[in-house]
């Protein structure tokens, strides 16, 4: 279990996020990350009405400054720039 997963289990609302200077590509007309080595993909698409940070499946994704705006995370893992 990662630190972020443990924080989410204990206090809720914990996610991985990346800064804007992480290498972006555009996929299907939406911003996305290229070469994401640590976790899934940039959490920008949604098939539900719930915001990215509130969906349980996004615990294994990495968000961006766009997907995390408006949320006060209890724990945040941050990727600074290039990996």
N, C-alpha and C positions, 0 to 999 in steps of 0.2 A: 504494500500500500504506500503510495506516495504521500508526501507532506500535504499536498493539496487535497488529496482524497481523505486523508485523516482529518484535516481541518474542516472539510465539508461534512464529514460524518459527525463531528463534535459540535460545530457551530452553524453549519449551513453556509450557503452562498460563498463558496471558494472556487476560484477558477484560475486557469493559466491564460495569460494575455501576452501580446507582443507589441512592441513599439512601432510607430509608423515607419521607421527606417528599415524594418525587416523586409526582405525582398518580396514584393508583391507582384502578382500577375492577375490578369482579368480572366475569369472563367464564367461562361454563361452570362456575361454582362454584369457580374458582381465581383467586387474585390476578393482576391484570394491569395493565399500564401504559396510560394514555391519552396520546395525542398524542406518541408517541415519534418525534421528528424525526430522530434520529441514525442509528438502526439498526432492526433488526427489531422483535421484541416481547419482552416479559418472558419469560425462559426458565423456565417453571414446568411445562409439560406434557412428558411423555416417553413415547415409544412403545418405548423400550428399557429395559434394566436398568441402563444406565450413567448415572451422575449428570450433571447438566447441564454442569458445568464440564469434564467429560472427553469430551464429544461434539464432534467436529470441526465440525459444522454450527453450533454455538452461538457460534463465533467472530464471527458476524455478528449476534448478538443481544445484548441487555442483560439482565444478571442482576439479582437483588435480594439483599438480605441473607439471604433464605431459600434461594436457589439456590446461594449461594457459601459457606454455612457449612461449616466443616470443611476448606476448601481453602486452601493457601498458594500464592497466585498469584505468579508471577515478575514480571508486569507487570499493573497494573490501571488502567483508565481509569474515573474515578468521576464520575457526574453528581450534583451536589449540589443538592438541591431542585428547584425548577421551572426548566425550560429557557426 
